[in-house]
Amino acid sequence: MAKVKLTKTELKAQKDALARFRRFLPMLQLKKQQLQLEIATMRTRVEETERQRDALLDAAASWIGLLADESAEIPVVLERVKLGQGNIAGVVIPVYEGIETRRPETDLFATPAWVDEAAEAAARLMESAVRIDVLHRQIELIEAELRTTSQRVNLFEKVKIPECRETIRLIGIALGDEQTSAVARGKIAKSRDKSGESALGAEEGAA
Protein backbone atom coordinates (compact mmCIF):
# COMPACT_ATOMS: atom_id res chain seq x y z
CA MET A 1 0.00 0.00 0.00
CA ALA A 2 1.36 3.44 -0.95
CA LYS A 3 2.02 5.88 1.86
CA VAL A 4 -0.96 8.17 2.45
CA LYS A 5 -1.38 11.40 4.32
CA LEU A 6 -3.14 10.96 7.66
CA THR A 7 -5.36 14.01 7.19
CA LYS A 8 -9.08 14.77 7.06
CA THR A 9 -8.73 15.66 3.36
CA GLU A 10 -7.22 12.25 2.62
CA LEU A 11 -9.90 10.59 4.72
CA LYS A 12 -12.61 12.17 2.56
CA ALA A 13 -10.76 11.17 -0.62
CA GLN A 14 -10.52 7.56 0.55
CA LYS A 15 -14.20 7.45 1.53
CA ASP A 16 -15.16 8.84 -1.90
CA ALA A 17 -12.97 6.24 -3.61
CA LEU A 18 -14.50 3.44 -1.52
CA ALA A 19 -18.00 4.59 -2.44
CA ARG A 20 -17.00 4.69 -6.12
CA PHE A 21 -15.52 1.17 -6.05
CA ARG A 22 -18.62 -0.17 -4.28
CA ARG A 23 -20.84 1.46 -6.89
CA PHE A 24 -18.93 0.05 -9.87
CA LEU A 25 -18.31 -3.45 -8.50
CA PRO A 26 -21.91 -4.74 -8.90
CA MET A 27 -21.93 -3.50 -12.51
CA LEU A 28 -18.70 -5.33 -13.25
CA GLN A 29 -20.00 -8.49 -11.58
CA LEU A 30 -23.18 -8.30 -13.67
CA LYS A 31 -21.15 -7.82 -16.86
CA LYS A 32 -18.99 -10.81 -15.93
CA GLN A 33 -22.09 -12.99 -15.51
CA GLN A 34 -23.53 -11.76 -18.81
CA LEU A 35 -20.31 -12.54 -20.68
CA GLN A 36 -20.13 -16.02 -19.14
CA LEU A 37 -23.73 -16.69 -20.20
CA GLU A 38 -23.06 -15.48 -23.75
CA ILE A 39 -20.00 -17.72 -24.06
CA ALA A 40 -22.00 -20.74 -22.90
CA THR A 41 -24.77 -19.90 -25.40
CA MET A 42 -22.29 -19.53 -28.26
CA ARG A 43 -20.58 -22.81 -27.45
CA THR A 44 -23.97 -24.49 -27.62
CA ARG A 45 -24.51 -22.91 -31.05
CA VAL A 46 -21.13 -24.21 -32.19
CA GLU A 47 -22.08 -27.72 -31.11
CA GLU A 48 -25.45 -27.49 -32.89
CA THR A 49 -23.85 -26.21 -36.09
CA GLU A 50 -21.21 -28.94 -35.96
CA ARG A 51 -23.98 -31.54 -35.61
CA GLN A 52 -25.72 -30.06 -38.65
CA ARG A 53 -22.45 -30.20 -40.60
CA ASP A 54 -21.88 -33.82 -39.59
CA ALA A 55 -25.44 -34.69 -40.67
CA LEU A 56 -24.75 -33.11 -44.08
CA LEU A 57 -21.57 -35.18 -44.41
CA ASP A 58 -23.46 -38.35 -43.50
CA ALA A 59 -26.11 -37.55 -46.09
CA ALA A 60 -23.39 -37.00 -48.69
CA ALA A 61 -21.83 -40.39 -48.04
CA SER A 62 -23.66 -41.87 -51.04
CA TRP A 63 -21.86 -39.69 -53.56
CA ILE A 64 -18.83 -38.21 -51.80
CA GLY A 65 -16.73 -41.21 -52.76
CA LEU A 66 -17.15 -40.21 -56.40
CA LEU A 67 -14.93 -37.21 -55.74
CA ALA A 68 -11.99 -39.61 -55.64
CA ASP A 69 -12.13 -39.38 -59.42
CA GLU A 70 -9.84 -36.45 -60.25
CA SER A 71 -12.09 -35.42 -63.14
CA ALA A 72 -15.08 -34.96 -60.81
CA GLU A 73 -15.44 -31.47 -59.40
CA ILE A 74 -18.28 -29.91 -57.43
CA PRO A 75 -19.36 -26.87 -59.46
CA VAL A 76 -19.77 -24.37 -56.62
CA VAL A 77 -17.46 -21.57 -55.52
CA LEU A 78 -17.60 -19.45 -52.38
CA GLU A 79 -17.72 -15.87 -53.62
CA ARG A 80 -18.36 -13.80 -50.52
CA VAL A 81 -18.99 -14.02 -46.79
CA LYS A 82 -21.45 -11.41 -45.55
CA LEU A 83 -20.82 -10.22 -42.01
CA GLY A 84 -22.48 -7.59 -39.88
CA GLN A 85 -21.64 -6.25 -36.44
CA GLY A 86 -23.19 -6.95 -33.07
CA ASN A 87 -22.58 -5.67 -29.57
CA ILE A 88 -22.63 -7.81 -26.45
CA ALA A 89 -21.92 -6.07 -23.14
CA GLY A 90 -19.85 -3.46 -24.96
CA VAL A 91 -17.93 -5.99 -27.08
CA VAL A 92 -18.18 -5.51 -30.85
CA ILE A 93 -18.47 -8.92 -32.53
CA PRO A 94 -18.88 -10.13 -36.13
CA VAL A 95 -22.35 -11.48 -36.96
CA TYR A 96 -22.95 -14.01 -39.72
CA GLU A 97 -25.41 -12.74 -42.33
CA GLY A 98 -24.93 -15.22 -45.15
CA ILE A 99 -22.68 -16.35 -47.97
CA GLU A 100 -22.75 -15.90 -51.71
CA THR A 101 -21.79 -18.83 -53.90
CA ARG A 102 -21.42 -19.20 -57.63
CA ARG A 103 -22.03 -22.21 -59.82
CA PRO A 104 -20.11 -22.07 -63.11
CA GLU A 105 -21.98 -23.05 -66.21
CA THR A 106 -21.64 -26.74 -66.98
CA ASP A 107 -22.50 -29.03 -69.83
CA LEU A 108 -25.73 -30.71 -68.67
CA PHE A 109 -25.13 -33.69 -70.95
CA ALA A 110 -21.58 -34.23 -69.65
CA THR A 111 -22.41 -33.63 -66.00
CA PRO A 112 -23.30 -36.62 -63.78
CA ALA A 113 -26.75 -36.55 -62.20
CA TRP A 114 -25.35 -36.42 -58.66
CA VAL A 115 -23.46 -33.14 -59.24
CA ASP A 116 -26.49 -30.90 -58.57
CA GLU A 117 -27.09 -32.59 -55.23
CA ALA A 118 -23.38 -32.39 -54.46
CA ALA A 119 -23.24 -28.67 -55.30
CA GLU A 120 -26.18 -27.90 -53.01
CA ALA A 121 -24.68 -29.95 -50.17
CA ALA A 122 -21.28 -28.32 -50.69
CA ALA A 123 -22.84 -24.86 -50.42
CA ARG A 124 -24.54 -25.85 -47.18
CA LEU A 125 -21.26 -27.27 -45.85
CA MET A 126 -19.52 -24.01 -46.72
CA GLU A 127 -22.21 -22.13 -44.84
CA SER A 128 -21.79 -24.36 -41.78
CA ALA A 129 -18.01 -23.90 -41.85
CA VAL A 130 -18.34 -20.11 -42.03
CA ARG A 131 -20.92 -20.07 -39.22
CA ILE A 132 -18.59 -22.11 -37.01
CA ASP A 133 -15.63 -19.83 -37.78
CA VAL A 134 -17.67 -16.72 -36.95
CA LEU A 135 -18.92 -18.24 -33.70
CA HIS A 136 -15.36 -19.14 -32.68
CA ARG A 137 -14.29 -15.56 -33.39
CA GLN A 138 -17.18 -14.26 -31.27
CA ILE A 139 -16.15 -16.55 -28.42
CA GLU A 140 -12.51 -15.38 -28.64
CA LEU A 141 -13.53 -11.71 -28.42
CA ILE A 142 -15.95 -12.24 -25.53
CA GLU A 143 -13.47 -14.44 -23.64
CA ALA A 144 -10.87 -11.67 -23.93
CA GLU A 145 -13.36 -9.17 -22.49
CA LEU A 146 -14.30 -11.67 -19.76
CA ARG A 147 -10.65 -11.96 -18.72
CA THR A 148 -10.37 -8.17 -18.49
CA THR A 149 -13.63 -7.87 -16.56
CA SER A 150 -12.66 -10.67 -14.17
CA GLN A 151 -9.34 -8.94 -13.49
CA ARG A 152 -11.18 -5.72 -12.65
CA VAL A 153 -13.62 -7.53 -10.37
CA ASN A 154 -10.70 -9.16 -8.53
CA LEU A 155 -8.87 -5.83 -8.36
CA PHE A 156 -11.86 -4.12 -6.75
CA GLU A 157 -12.77 -7.01 -4.45
CA LYS A 158 -9.31 -8.07 -3.30
CA VAL A 159 -7.20 -4.92 -3.59
CA LYS A 160 -8.89 -1.55 -3.96
CA ILE A 161 -11.80 -1.95 -1.52
CA PRO A 162 -9.70 -3.63 1.23
CA GLU A 163 -6.97 -0.97 0.77
CA CYS A 164 -9.49 1.86 1.12
CA ARG A 165 -11.01 0.29 4.22
CA GLU A 166 -7.59 -0.17 5.82
CA THR A 167 -6.50 3.36 4.94
CA ILE A 168 -9.73 4.81 6.36
CA ARG A 169 -9.17 2.77 9.54
CA LEU A 170 -5.56 3.99 9.91
CA ILE A 171 -6.48 7.62 9.24
CA GLY A 172 -9.33 7.34 11.75
CA ILE A 173 -6.95 6.02 14.40
CA ALA A 174 -4.38 8.73 13.63
CA LEU A 175 -6.96 11.53 13.75
CA GLY A 176 -8.41 10.08 16.95
CA ASP A 177 -4.96 9.96 18.56
CA GLU A 178 -4.31 13.50 17.39
CA GLN A 179 -7.58 14.70 18.88
CA THR A 180 -6.87 12.90 22.16
CA SER A 181 -3.42 14.47 22.29
CA ALA A 182 -4.86 17.90 21.57
CA VAL A 183 -7.38 17.49 24.40
CA ALA A 184 -4.65 16.31 26.76
CA ARG A 185 -2.42 19.24 25.82
CA GLY A 186 -5.34 21.60 26.35
CA LYS A 187 -5.99 20.19 29.83
CA ILE A 188 -2.33 20.44 30.76
CA ALA A 189 -2.17 24.04 29.53
CA LYS A 190 -5.36 24.88 31.43
CA SER A 191 -4.00 23.21 34.56
CA ARG A 192 -0.79 25.21 34.27
CA ASP A 193 -2.75 28.41 33.85
CA LYS A 194 -4.73 27.64 36.99
CA SER A 195 -1.56 26.77 38.91
CA GLY A 196 0.00 30.06 37.77
CA GLU A 197 -3.06 32.00 38.87
CA SER A 198 -3.03 30.28 42.29
CA ALA A 199 0.66 31.04 42.82
CA LEU A 200 0.15 34.63 41.78
CA GLY A 201 -2.77 34.98 44.21
CA ALA A 202 -0.69 33.53 47.03
CA GLU A 203 2.12 35.97 46.37
CA GLU A 204 -0.32 38.89 46.34
CA GLY A 205 -1.83 37.69 49.64
CA ALA A 206 1.58 37.44 51.28
CA ALA A 207 2.38 40.95 50.20
C-alpha positions, 0 to 999 in steps of 0.5 A: 500500500502506498504511503498516504497522508493521515489528514481529514482531506485524505480521509474524505478522498478515501471514503469517496474512492471506496463509495466509487468502487462499491458502486462500480463493483456490482456493474462489473460483476453483472457484466462478468455474468452476462459474458459467461452466459453469452460464451456458454450460449455460443458454445452451444450454437457451435455444437449445434452447427457442428452436428448439422455439418456432420449430418450433411456429411453423413447424407453425402456419403452416397456420392462423396466417394465419387470425388476420388475421381480427379475429373469430378469437381463440385461446381460451386465456388464461395464468392463472398462471406457477408458479415455484420456487427453486433454488440454484447456487453460493450464488445463488438463482434462479427455477426454471420449474415450469409454467404454468396456462392457461384455455380459455373456453367456446366454441360448438362449432358456431360455432368453426372446426375449427382453433381447438382445434389453435391453442389447444393450440399457443398454450399450448405457445408460451406455455410456451416463452416463459415458459421462455425468460424464466426462463432469461434471468433465471437467466443474469442472476443468475448473471452478476452473481455471476460478476462479483463472484466474478471481482473477488474472484479478481482482488483476491486474485491481483493485490492482496492476496496480492502486498501481503502477500508484499511487506509480509512481505519488507519487515518481514523486512528491517527486523527483520533490519537491527534484529537486525544493528544490535543485534548490532553495538551489543552488540559495540561495548559489549562491546569498550568494556567490555573496553577499560575493564577493560584501562585500569583494569588498567594504571592499577592496575599503574602504581600 
